[in-house]
């Protein structure tokens, strides 16, 4: 009977069959499915699944890197490639997105066509410690600013919507960059792309400088700007890596191999400008970016919401119309599926349909009602648990261990005092990140006291240090937080494997890992609550 399948019954399915099915999902779905049962966990970690999530040309891409690394599974390779990998002699950066497996590239400034970039009077090449590349292009002074990047769609993930972003910095002594808007565009193949405008200034300075221009230059600036195409006047936004970025445009990577041309130009003002630092152009997937939801009135009197467009690898689809949404008491069905096996044998329940169960329930109403009360007393949170707060209780219902989750959250004021589930998830992620750092430091210190186990302990320190990278708040905005936290848990599992292989049995290490898992469990429950 649906809804009553036990863990043992999943074992009827061959693991290879489950792996093949999961390979048609996404990395995020595969990680979530591993929580269903032990056979799903084994299948979700198999090479069959993660081989399909990897780009088809991953071996060729890895071979272009000067860094040689070992991996024990395709999942480990996938996680490694989620971090930036320099290829083509360090002139290009490659990574895959954790939630979708889509490919992203950053073309270094050295791979771009920058007018007069080889003339030291106008540009010079410098090394910056905060850059992922060995050199960046620094503008000294120029009147003709033209930056062009090109990439083949064959290098990208097929049937995917991409965005192109110029990565830059603006020095404190910059001048002339924002006197005129720059024209930005993205063109694919022979098609003429749309052109819009951008200002090379921070968004918070944009309004103030516009007022100053109108005050001191008046009609002259308006006359100059009339030469430029009309646009939305985009401004740079801050990135997580400390740089700024301007979206140059978007495009669709189809099945055909076409050249994508991405450009920023300011050649109509004829004035000098300087102080611009160019790191490169990033081309990344826009699959998970949210679009504005708009209600539209239909001819038949209904109102419709465009859910969005999607593709199956062959052609685009869209226009899904929803006439209504049914609300039904799912929690009651869950209670019924939980308490009925305690009243009647499981074998008997599997032989009954919903109508028979309903009839049986009406005939045995007094005994079933008494059983419900007894079951709720045994299984629902106790009076003590009910006093911990509605948010904490709601979050911890998603955890494997309700009690330990509650204890962890209420022991930290910043989580227990949260007013929203999202705020609690943010605070729980911060706690998990801090504890991962502390755990990494713990293993580093332990390695110095136990020389014979030093390699395995240092390996654990590295694993938890890597876990810190996954525990970030950005995933909450992108809907990939549960996937990120799941990857962080994998690092703890890798540590346990390393200790077991080296036959390291230290009670304090085991306790430390378990403590981190308790923190992780609460953080995972919080982000799952947000995503649900």
PyMOL commands that set and color helices and strands:
alter all, ss='L'
color gray80, all
select helices_A, chain A and resi 7-10+15-22+27-33+38-44+47-53+58-63+74-81+109-111+153-155+203-216+219-225+330-343+346-350+354-363+365-379+383-386+390-396+402-410+413-416+421-449+451-470+474-478+481-501+507-531
alter helices_A, ss='H'
color red, helices_A
select strands_A, chain A and resi 85-87+92-96+103-108+113-114+123-126+136-139+145-152+160-175+182-188+195-202+234-238+244-253+259-266+274-285+295-297+303-305+310-311+316-317
alter strands_A, ss='S'
color yellow, strands_A
deselect
rebuild
show_as cartoon
